[in-house]
Amino acid sequence: MPKNHHTITVIPDEYLYEMLERIKQRPGMFLGKTSITQLRAFLDGYMSSRADLGLPPTQQEIQFNQFQDWIQTRFKITSSHGWDSIILFYSADEKDALNNFFELFEQFRKGESAVREEINQEKVVETKPSLIPQ
């Protein structure tokens, strides 16, 4: 009786952030073009496929789901626009938006606050040294 020589490939549970890093390095290869809209479609397909397979969400996926709230807070958006639409609105184009996504996502991963400090212009003016000799 022949022996089965099946190989089992183990895929790490925590793959999302590694995949995003690969996309960052070569967006055209994964997304077809450098586009935040394409990234959103790709990630929606990835998440949907995992759910269809009955795979439980990983810690990275659970954390990534909080990125939406972080972006809404960062840009002071209360409407139901997705993170991709919000970033695109504040970007020059799809390519710029994708680059901005990776910058913002890195800030999110590092645990930076979504609330940006407002610069008080009066204090800035008061602390500037006078250029006019006294």
C-alpha atoms as an extended CHARMM CRD file, in Angstrom:
* protein
*
       134  EXT
         1         1  MET       CA              0.0000000000        0.0000000000        0.0000000000  PROA      1               0.0000000000
         2         2  PRO       CA              1.5510000000        3.3440000000       -1.0360000000  PROA      2               0.0000000000
         3         3  LYS       CA              2.2980000000        5.8290000000        1.6850000000  PROA      3               0.0000000000
         4         4  ASN       CA              0.8000000000        9.2650000000        1.4630000000  PROA      4               0.0000000000
         5         5  HSD       CA              3.4890000000       11.8840000000        1.0010000000  PROA      5               0.0000000000
         6         6  HSD       CA              1.4230000000       14.9820000000        1.6020000000  PROA      6               0.0000000000
         7         7  THR       CA              3.1550000000       18.0710000000        2.7950000000  PROA      7               0.0000000000
         8         8  ILE       CA              1.3720000000       20.3550000000        5.1460000000  PROA      8               0.0000000000
         9         9  THR       CA              2.1430000000       24.0120000000        4.7930000000  PROA      9               0.0000000000
        10        10  VAL       CA              1.6130000000       25.8980000000        8.0040000000  PROA      10              0.0000000000
        11        11  ILE       CA              0.5180000000       29.4740000000        7.4570000000  PROA      11              0.0000000000
        12        12  PRO       CA              1.1500000000       31.7070000000       10.4520000000  PROA      12              0.0000000000
        13        13  ASP       CA             -1.9520000000       32.9830000000       12.1840000000  PROA      13              0.0000000000
        14        14  GLU       CA             -0.5630000000       36.4960000000       12.2670000000  PROA      14              0.0000000000
        15        15  TYR       CA             -0.0560000000       37.2400000000        8.5960000000  PROA      15              0.0000000000
        16        16  LEU       CA             -1.9450000000       40.4940000000        7.9750000000  PROA      16              0.0000000000
        17        17  TYR       CA              0.8120000000       42.9690000000        8.8650000000  PROA      17              0.0000000000
        18        18  GLU       CA              3.4490000000       40.9780000000        6.9890000000  PROA      18              0.0000000000
        19        19  MET       CA              1.1570000000       40.9790000000        3.9500000000  PROA      19              0.0000000000
        20        20  LEU       CA              0.6410000000       44.7580000000        4.2350000000  PROA      20              0.0000000000
        21        21  GLU       CA              4.4190000000       45.2310000000        4.3550000000  PROA      21              0.0000000000
        22        22  ARG       CA              4.7880000000       43.1800000000        1.1690000000  PROA      22              0.0000000000
        23        23  ILE       CA              2.0660000000       45.2600000000       -0.4910000000  PROA      23              0.0000000000
        24        24  LYS       CA              3.8490000000       48.4450000000        0.5960000000  PROA      24              0.0000000000
        25        25  GLN       CA              7.0600000000       47.2450000000       -1.0810000000  PROA      25              0.0000000000
        26        26  ARG       CA              5.3750000000       46.1380000000       -4.3410000000  PROA      26              0.0000000000
        27        27  PRO       CA              1.8260000000       47.5310000000       -4.5870000000  PROA      27              0.0000000000
        28        28  GLY       CA              1.4990000000       46.9340000000       -8.3310000000  PROA      28              0.0000000000
        29        29  MET       CA              2.1940000000       43.2400000000       -7.9360000000  PROA      29              0.0000000000
        30        30  PHE       CA             -0.5320000000       42.7570000000       -5.3190000000  PROA      30              0.0000000000
        31        31  LEU       CA             -3.0680000000       45.4320000000       -6.2500000000  PROA      31              0.0000000000
        32        32  GLY       CA             -2.6160000000       45.8640000000       -9.9940000000  PROA      32              0.0000000000
        33        33  LYS       CA             -1.9330000000       49.5600000000       -9.4930000000  PROA      33              0.0000000000
        34        34  THR       CA             -0.8240000000       51.8640000000       -6.6900000000  PROA      34              0.0000000000
        35        35  SER       CA             -4.2470000000       52.7020000000       -5.2960000000  PROA      35              0.0000000000
        36        36  ILE       CA             -5.8440000000       52.9190000000       -1.8540000000  PROA      36              0.0000000000
        37        37  THR       CA             -9.1680000000       51.8380000000       -3.3800000000  PROA      37              0.0000000000
        38        38  GLN       CA             -7.4840000000       48.6990000000       -4.7130000000  PROA      38              0.0000000000
        39        39  LEU       CA             -5.9450000000       48.0770000000       -1.2860000000  PROA      39              0.0000000000
        40        40  ARG       CA             -9.3740000000       48.3290000000        0.3520000000  PROA      40              0.0000000000
        41        41  ALA       CA            -10.8470000000       45.8540000000       -2.1600000000  PROA      41              0.0000000000
        42        42  PHE       CA             -7.9060000000       43.4980000000       -1.6120000000  PROA      42              0.0000000000
        43        43  LEU       CA             -8.2520000000       43.6180000000        2.1830000000  PROA      43              0.0000000000
        44        44  ASP       CA            -12.0380000000       43.2120000000        2.0170000000  PROA      44              0.0000000000
        45        45  GLY       CA            -11.5150000000       40.0820000000       -0.1030000000  PROA      45              0.0000000000
        46        46  TYR       CA             -8.8670000000       38.7790000000        2.2930000000  PROA      46              0.0000000000
        47        47  MET       CA            -11.0800000000       39.2970000000        5.3610000000  PROA      47              0.0000000000
        48        48  SER       CA            -14.1360000000       37.8850000000        3.5960000000  PROA      48              0.0000000000
        49        49  SER       CA            -12.2490000000       34.7760000000        2.4830000000  PROA      49              0.0000000000
        50        50  ARG       CA            -11.0300000000       34.1180000000        6.0160000000  PROA      50              0.0000000000
        51        51  ALA       CA            -14.5760000000       34.5120000000        7.3460000000  PROA      51              0.0000000000
        52        52  ASP       CA            -15.9580000000       32.2110000000        4.6280000000  PROA      52              0.0000000000
        53        53  LEU       CA            -13.4210000000       29.5720000000        5.6540000000  PROA      53              0.0000000000
        54        54  GLY       CA            -14.6090000000       29.8710000000        9.2400000000  PROA      54              0.0000000000
        55        55  LEU       CA            -11.2410000000       31.0960000000       10.4760000000  PROA      55              0.0000000000
        56        56  PRO       CA            -11.3920000000       33.1340000000       13.6520000000  PROA      56              0.0000000000
        57        57  PRO       CA             -9.9900000000       36.6690000000       13.4470000000  PROA      57              0.0000000000
        58        58  THR       CA             -6.3650000000       37.0020000000       14.4830000000  PROA      58              0.0000000000
        59        59  GLN       CA             -5.0890000000       39.6000000000       16.9490000000  PROA      59              0.0000000000
        60        60  GLN       CA             -3.7580000000       41.6570000000       14.0280000000  PROA      60              0.0000000000
        61        61  GLU       CA             -7.1310000000       41.5580000000       12.2810000000  PROA      61              0.0000000000
        62        62  ILE       CA             -8.9210000000       42.5960000000       15.4610000000  PROA      62              0.0000000000
        63        63  GLN       CA             -6.4380000000       45.4450000000       15.9180000000  PROA      63              0.0000000000
        64        64  PHE       CA             -6.7510000000       46.4600000000       12.2500000000  PROA      64              0.0000000000
        65        65  ASN       CA            -10.5300000000       46.7350000000       12.6640000000  PROA      65              0.0000000000
        66        66  GLN       CA             -9.8390000000       49.5640000000       15.1640000000  PROA      66              0.0000000000
        67        67  PHE       CA             -7.9950000000       51.5050000000       12.4460000000  PROA      67              0.0000000000
        68        68  GLN       CA            -11.3490000000       52.8250000000       11.1610000000  PROA      68              0.0000000000
        69        69  ASP       CA            -12.1300000000       54.5510000000       14.4780000000  PROA      69              0.0000000000
        70        70  TRP       CA             -8.5500000000       55.8180000000       14.7170000000  PROA      70              0.0000000000
        71        71  ILE       CA             -8.7710000000       57.4180000000       11.2460000000  PROA      71              0.0000000000
        72        72  GLN       CA            -12.1810000000       58.9500000000       11.9950000000  PROA      72              0.0000000000
        73        73  THR       CA            -10.7910000000       60.4760000000       15.1890000000  PROA      73              0.0000000000
        74        74  ARG       CA             -7.5890000000       61.6280000000       13.4610000000  PROA      74              0.0000000000
        75        75  PHE       CA             -9.5140000000       63.4770000000       10.7410000000  PROA      75              0.0000000000
        76        76  LYS       CA            -12.4760000000       64.4470000000       12.9490000000  PROA      76              0.0000000000
        77        77  ILE       CA            -14.9430000000       62.5670000000       10.7190000000  PROA      77              0.0000000000
        78        78  THR       CA            -18.2690000000       61.4510000000       12.1820000000  PROA      78              0.0000000000
        79        79  SER       CA            -19.8500000000       60.1970000000        8.9490000000  PROA      79              0.0000000000
        80        80  SER       CA            -19.8090000000       56.5740000000        7.9000000000  PROA      80              0.0000000000
        81        81  HSD       CA            -17.0440000000       56.9300000000        5.2780000000  PROA      81              0.0000000000
        82        82  GLY       CA            -14.4750000000       54.1280000000        5.2890000000  PROA      82              0.0000000000
        83        83  TRP       CA            -10.8330000000       54.6880000000        6.2200000000  PROA      83              0.0000000000
        84        84  ASP       CA             -9.8680000000       54.4970000000        2.5590000000  PROA      84              0.0000000000
        85        85  SER       CA            -12.3290000000       57.2220000000        1.5060000000  PROA      85              0.0000000000
        86        86  ILE       CA            -11.2410000000       59.4980000000        4.3420000000  PROA      86              0.0000000000
        87        87  ILE       CA             -7.5450000000       59.1320000000        3.5230000000  PROA      87              0.0000000000
        88        88  LEU       CA             -8.2440000000       59.5890000000       -0.1970000000  PROA      88              0.0000000000
        89        89  PHE       CA            -10.2140000000       62.7800000000        0.4830000000  PROA      89              0.0000000000
        90        90  TYR       CA             -7.1860000000       64.2860000000        2.2410000000  PROA      90              0.0000000000
        91        91  SER       CA             -4.7080000000       63.1070000000       -0.4210000000  PROA      91              0.0000000000
        92        92  ALA       CA             -3.7440000000       64.3410000000       -3.8850000000  PROA      92              0.0000000000
        93        93  ASP       CA             -4.6930000000       61.0980000000       -5.6740000000  PROA      93              0.0000000000
        94        94  GLU       CA             -4.9380000000       57.3030000000       -5.2860000000  PROA      94              0.0000000000
        95        95  LYS       CA             -1.1490000000       56.8220000000       -5.1900000000  PROA      95              0.0000000000
        96        96  ASP       CA             -0.6390000000       59.5870000000       -2.6250000000  PROA      96              0.0000000000
        97        97  ALA       CA             -3.5000000000       58.1270000000       -0.5690000000  PROA      97              0.0000000000
        98        98  LEU       CA             -1.8600000000       54.6840000000       -0.5460000000  PROA      98              0.0000000000
        99        99  ASN       CA              1.4240000000       56.2070000000        0.6330000000  PROA      99              0.0000000000
       100       100  ASN       CA             -0.4960000000       58.1730000000        3.2910000000  PROA      100             0.0000000000
       101       101  PHE       CA             -2.2400000000       54.9600000000        4.3770000000  PROA      101             0.0000000000
       102       102  PHE       CA              1.0820000000       53.2860000000        5.1170000000  PROA      102             0.0000000000
       103       103  GLU       CA              2.3250000000       56.3180000000        7.0710000000  PROA      103             0.0000000000
       104       104  LEU       CA             -0.9020000000       56.5490000000        9.0800000000  PROA      104             0.0000000000
       105       105  PHE       CA             -1.0370000000       52.8000000000        9.6320000000  PROA      105             0.0000000000
       106       106  GLU       CA              2.5070000000       52.8610000000       11.0100000000  PROA      106             0.0000000000
       107       107  GLN       CA              1.5000000000       55.6250000000       13.4390000000  PROA      107             0.0000000000
       108       108  PHE       CA             -1.5570000000       53.5740000000       14.4450000000  PROA      108             0.0000000000
       109       109  ARG       CA              0.5600000000       50.4430000000       15.0020000000  PROA      109             0.0000000000
       110       110  LYS       CA              3.0180000000       52.3820000000       17.1460000000  PROA      110             0.0000000000
       111       111  GLY       CA              0.1270000000       53.3880000000       19.3780000000  PROA      111             0.0000000000
       112       112  GLU       CA              0.2330000000       57.0800000000       18.5190000000  PROA      112             0.0000000000
       113       113  SER       CA             -2.8100000000       59.0090000000       19.6120000000  PROA      113             0.0000000000
       114       114  ALA       CA             -5.3720000000       59.6620000000       16.9150000000  PROA      114             0.0000000000
       115       115  VAL       CA             -5.8820000000       63.1340000000       18.3710000000  PROA      115             0.0000000000
       116       116  ARG       CA             -3.4710000000       65.5860000000       16.8400000000  PROA      116             0.0000000000
       117       117  GLU       CA             -2.2050000000       68.4570000000       18.9300000000  PROA      117             0.0000000000
       118       118  GLU       CA             -3.5670000000       71.7820000000       17.8010000000  PROA      118             0.0000000000
       119       119  ILE       CA             -0.8410000000       74.3790000000       17.5570000000  PROA      119             0.0000000000
       120       120  ASN       CA             -1.7560000000       77.5440000000       19.3760000000  PROA      120             0.0000000000
       121       121  GLN       CA             -0.5800000000       80.2350000000       16.9500000000  PROA      121             0.0000000000
       122       122  GLU       CA             -0.5110000000       82.9210000000       19.6590000000  PROA      122             0.0000000000
       123       123  LYS       CA              2.0140000000       80.9510000000       21.7280000000  PROA      123             0.0000000000
       124       124  VAL       CA              4.1710000000       80.3180000000       18.6750000000  PROA      124             0.0000000000
       125       125  VAL       CA              4.2880000000       84.0510000000       17.9030000000  PROA      125             0.0000000000
       126       126  GLU       CA              5.0510000000       84.9180000000       21.5410000000  PROA      126             0.0000000000
       127       127  THR       CA              7.9760000000       82.5030000000       21.7720000000  PROA      127             0.0000000000
       128       128  LYS       CA              9.6760000000       83.5560000000       18.5090000000  PROA      128             0.0000000000
       129       129  PRO       CA             12.7820000000       85.6310000000       19.1260000000  PROA      129             0.0000000000
       130       130  SER       CA             12.5570000000       89.1560000000       17.8290000000  PROA      130             0.0000000000
       131       131  LEU       CA             14.4860000000       89.7650000000       14.6330000000  PROA      131             0.0000000000
       132       132  ILE       CA             14.4790000000       93.5220000000       15.2530000000  PROA      132             0.0000000000
       133       133  PRO       CA             17.4170000000       94.6600000000       17.4360000000  PROA      133             0.0000000000
       134       134  GLN       CA             16.2310000000       96.0930000000       20.7270000000  PROA      134             0.0000000000
